[in-house]
Each structure stands twice: as C-alpha cells, then as structure tokens.
Amino acid sequence: MQKVGAKPQVADVFGVPGRSAVRFMAVIMLFFFAFPGIHIVRAAESAKPQVIGARVAGDADRTRFVLDMDSQVTPSISGLANPYRLVIDLPEVDFTLSPDAGKTGRGMVADWRFGLFAAGKSRIVMDLTGPAQVDKTFFLPAVDDQPARLVVDLVRASPKEFDAFVQESRARNQGKVKKTTPKTNRLAASKSRDKPLIVLDPGHGGIDNGATGVGGTLEKAIVLDFANLLKKKLEESDLYVVHLTRDDDTFISLSRRVEIGHELAADLFISIHADSVRRGRKLARGATVYTLSDRASDQLSAELAEVENMSDVIAGVELEEEPTEVTDILLDLAKRETRSFSNYFAKTLVTELQSAVRLIKNPHRSAGFRVLKAHDVPSVLVELGYLSNEHDEKLLISEEWRERMANAMSEAIHGFFRPRLARKQQAPSQ
C-alpha cells in the first residue's frame, strides 16, 4: 500500500502493476515514434491564435477597442452602412471569451459580436452609435506577463467620411468575393435525376448564434444536430439525395442559402430554426411551418421574419437591394407554381406533425422570409419550437422528441414525393 504523501509510481499512474508498467510505457513511446503524424495534427490544431480578452474604452469622440491575444495577427478592417457597422476580419482564431462579451459597449461602440465567419476566417462585428473612422490600428507585442494586444482606435466622423471609408473597404474586398456558379434549369435537372434532391438548411452558424434558450441552448447548434439526424433518416430510405447548406459551425449568408438550393436544382428546400420571441413568451410554444408571402399572416410571423432577415446584418454582410417587382411573365408564373408546391408541402407536413409533436395554434403561417425566396424551389421554414419557452427548450434537447420530429418530417417528405416516386417506378414497364 502506498504511504500518504508518497510520490506515485509508474504503475500507479497507468494502472499497470509491476514491471509491465515499464513495458506499457515503451509501447506508448513506440506508438508515437511509429506515427509521428499524430504530433503534427495536434500541433496544427493548437496552432490557431487565441483571443483571451477584449474591452472597449473611451467616449463618444474617441473610442479604443482592445483584443488580448497570445500571438500577432494581421486584421482587415472594413465598414458597412445602414446600419453603421465596423467589421474586423482575422485569420481563424479561438475566442476564449465570456459568453456575455460584447453584449454592451462604450463610446462609439454600442455592442459587438464575434465568431467563425467562414473556413479559416474569424470576424468581429461592431454596431456603432454613429459614423466613425479608424484613426489608427497597431499591435503591441507580449511583454513579461502582459499578452499581445491588437488595438483599434476610432474617432467621430461625418456620414460623408464614413461612406468614403465604406467605399474604400468595399473596393479592397471585392477581389476576395467568390463568384456564384451559373444558374441551372431546375426542371431539366429534376427530370434527369433518378432521385429527388432535398436541401436541408440549418439556420444561423458561425458568428451568428441565432436565438439563445432560457437554459443557454444555442439555436445554431440544436438545428445543425437536428438537420444531421433528418439527413441520416432520409438517406437510409435510399429514396433521396440530401444536401446541407452547412455541415459545421460556419456562417452562410441568406442569399447564399437561396443560391445553394437553386444551383443544386433542388426539389425541396427546408430551412430549420428554433427561434426566440420578444412578445408573448409564454404563449409561443410548439412547432410551426412557415411559407413565403408578401404580407405576414400574423404579428408573430412578421416579427420572426424580421429577426431572421437580420442574419446578414448580424454577421457583417453587405445587404443587396432586391427587385421590388417581377417584370418577366415566365418568372412570375414560376414563382406562383413554386409557392403552390410550397403550400402543399407545408400542409402535408402539418398533418404529419399533428400526431407526433405539439404544434402552435394555427401551425401553418407565412411571412416574407428571405431564405424562402428561391423562385423555382419549393421552400418552407420549420420552427422546431421556441427557445424562449423553457418547455420547448427541454424538448429540443431531448433525443426522444427529436426522433419523433425527424420521423414525422420524413413521412411528410415521403408523402410529398410519393406521386413522383411512383411514376419513376412505373416508367420502365411502359
């Protein structure tokens, strides 16, 4: 028996008695020498710079933003108007900050948020109280026990000066924007495929957390988990080709989500969310299915569409103006047909969900959700539940409930495509 206070022996550490402990260590050392790649992978994983602190100081005329870091990085700073925002792009970093960091600001910074924006790229977005300009940016190296610091100094500016900064930063970043692929003919692509193609769209991601539940559940995480579960169930049926708009914690703009459905010539697009509401918190409970409409069916739908359509603003994406009216007759007809199919699927989905999970009163609703605006892809937005309701939040993190929900949605999808699949099966015998 080992005496109290004695140093642990090798056998104590590894739980291997006697001389075999020495052999065990030899095997471990041989393993790492035989597979040196393990060292490389772990070193690469830990090589990302870390942001270990952040603060804002100053007043309405001069404000300083400071990031404490463990190594130096080169930032790219740009501005966005309507509303006034400052965007700091960094190589991918680990933010080891408090969850409350950025919720309040100071001086010219109203608040700020941070997170992964895209693969290899992290972003900080500041909401400004008014037009500002970057007076200077510099990096202080680590000294003694003080971390390295990235410092951004802002000073008050006129709207004209801020607009000039926005234009300059836009021109600088234009060469970095990826071009989208050419539009496809959805009808031709659909006919040439053996299986319907479904796009599942887990909302939010990366710098955009979405809603936060009363117990701390993040919308972006819960909807990604559910989308993966639904994808697995659909693929197990071997009836469909299923794509996700995102399969990790990265940000995808609303317009890009729509483009993905269009470029893949999808036969169905399902955007998955679990929002929070500002009004009627105790009343908003249960799953809801939304389709696109020019006028919201009710106040709650209008409120949710407004929140969802702010995703690009939250992530520091420049908003593009949308056409206010349709001038192409064929495009107008395609939109009407798409909305008809979207409404049909929504009703099919509600019917299946009624026997499986709790639904909100009047579960098929509509509003002007930007993510549903593909003119040639039937699209719906499904609220799994509302994270602002503690009962819904408990269900959303329950494996049993998610199984029921995924099974019901799978059945609705089977029902929607059943006529098409039946025609495919009959085609060879004709």
C-alpha positions, 0 to 999 in steps of 0.5 A, spaced: 500 500 500 502 506 498 504 511 504 500 518 504 504 523 501 508 518 497 510 520 490 506 515 485 509 510 481 509 508 474 504 503 475 500 507 479 499 512 474 497 507 468 494 502 472 499 497 470 502 493 476 509 491 476 514 491 471 509 491 465 508 498 467 515 499 464 513 495 458 506 499 457 510 505 457 515 503 451 509 501 447 506 508 448 513 511 446 513 506 440 506 508 438 508 515 437 515 514 434 511 509 429 506 515 427 509 521 428 503 524 424 499 524 430 504 530 433 503 534 427 495 534 427 495 536 434 500 541 433 496 544 427 490 544 431 493 548 437 496 552 432 490 557 431 491 564 435 487 565 441 483 571 443 483 571 451 480 578 452 477 584 449 474 591 452 472 597 449 474 604 452 473 611 451 467 616 449 463 618 444 469 622 440 474 617 441 473 610 442 479 604 443 477 597 442 482 592 445 483 584 443 488 580 448 491 575 444 497 570 445 500 571 438 500 577 432 495 577 427 494 581 421 486 584 421 482 587 415 478 592 417 472 594 413 465 598 414 458 597 412 452 602 412 445 602 414 446 600 419 453 603 421 457 597 422 465 596 423 467 589 421 474 586 423 476 580 419 482 575 422 485 569 420 481 563 424 482 564 431 479 561 438 475 566 442 476 564 449 471 569 451 465 570 456 459 568 453 456 575 455 462 579 451 460 584 447 453 584 449 454 592 451 459 597 449 462 604 450 463 610 446 462 609 439 461 602 440 454 600 442 455 592 442 459 587 438 459 580 436 464 575 434 465 568 431 467 563 425 465 567 419 467 562 414 473 556 413 479 559 416 476 566 417 474 569 424 470 576 424 468 581 429 462 585 428 461 592 431 454 596 431 456 603 432 452 609 435 454 613 429 459 614 423 466 613 425 473 612 422 479 608 424 484 613 426 489 608 427 490 600 428 497 597 431 499 591 435 503 591 441 507 585 442 507 580 449 511 583 454 513 579 461 506 577 463 502 582 459 499 578 452 499 581 445 494 586 444 491 588 437 488 595 438 483 599 434 482 606 435 476 610 432 474 617 432 467 621 430 466 622 423 461 625 418 456 620 414 460 623 408 467 620 411 464 614 413 461 612 406 468 614 403 471 609 408 465 604 406 467 605 399 474 604 400 473 597 404 468 595 399 473 596 393 479 592 397 474 586 398 471 585 392 477 581 389 476 576 395 468 575 393 467 568 390 463 568 384 456 564 384 456 558 379 451 559 373 444 558 374 441 551 372 434 549 369 431 546 375 426 542 371 431 539 366 435 537 372 429 534 376 427 530 370 434 527 369 435 525 376 433 518 378 432 521 385 429 527 388 434 532 391 432 535 398 436 541 401 436 541 408 438 548 411 440 549 418 439 556 420 444 561 423 452 558 424 458 561 425 458 568 428 451 568 428 448 564 434 441 565 432 436 565 438 439 563 445 434 558 450 432 560 457 437 554 459 443 557 454 441 552 448 444 555 442 439 555 436 445 554 431 447 548 434 440 544 436 438 545 428 445 543 425 444 536 430 437 536 428 438 537 420 444 531 421 439 526 424 433 528 418 439 527 413 441 520 416 433 518 416 432 520 409 438 517 406 437 510 409 430 510 405 435 510 399 429 514 396 433 521 396 439 525 395 440 530 401 444 536 401 446 541 407 447 548 406 452 547 412 455 541 415 459 545 421 459 551 425 460 556 419 456 562 417 452 562 410 449 568 408 441 568 406 442 569 399 447 564 399 442 559 402 437 561 396 443 560 391 445 553 394 438 550 393 437 553 386 444 551 383 443 544 386 436 544 382 433 542 388 426 539 389 425 541 396 428 546 400 427 546 408 430 551 412 430 549 420 430 554 426 428 554 433 427 561 434 426 566 440 420 571 441 420 578 444 412 578 445 408 573 448 413 568 451 409 564 454 404 563 449 409 561 443 410 554 444 410 548 439 412 547 432 410 551 426 411 551 418 412 557 415 411 559 407 413 565 403 408 571 402 408 578 401 404 580 407 405 576 414 399 572 416 400 574 423 404 579 428 408 573 430 410 571 423 412 578 421 416 579 427 420 572 426 421 574 419 424 580 421 429 577 426 431 572 421 432 577 415 437 580 420 442 574 419 446 578 414 446 584 418 448 580 424 454 577 421 457 583 417 454 582 410 453 587 405 445 587 404 443 587 396 437 591 394 432 586 391 427 587 385 421 590 388 417 587 382 417 581 377 417 584 370 418 577 366 411 573 365 415 566 365 418 568 372 412 570 375 408 564 373 414 560 376 414 563 382 406 562 383 407 554 381 413 554 386 409 557 392 403 552 390 408 546 391 410 550 397 403 550 400 402 543 399 408 541 402 407 545 408 400 542 409 402 535 408 407 536 413 402 539 418 398 533 418 404 529 419 406 533 425 399 533 428 400 526 431 407 526 433 409 533 436 405 539 439 404 544 434 402 552 435 395 554 434 394 555 427 401 551 425 401 553 418 403 561 417 407 565 412 411 571 412 416 574 407 422 570 409 428 571 405 431 564 405 424 562 402 425 566 396 428 561 391 423 562 385 423 555 382 424 551 389 419 549 393 421 552 400 418 552 407 421 554 414 420 549 420 420 552 427 422 546 431 419 550 437 421 556 441 427 557 445 424 562 449 419 557 452 423 553 457 418 547 455 420 547 448 427 548 450 427 541 454 424 538 448 429 540 443 434 537 447 431 531 448 433 525 443 426 522 444 422 528 441 427 529 436 426 522 433 419 523 433 420 530 429 425 527 424 420 521 423 414 525 422 418 530 417 420 524 413 413 521 412 411 528 410 417 528 405 415 521 403 408 523 402 410 529 398 414 525 393 410 519 393 406 521 386 413 522 383 416 516 386 411 512 383 411 514 376 419 513 376 417 506 378 412 505 373 416 508 367 420 502 365 414 497 364 411 502 359 
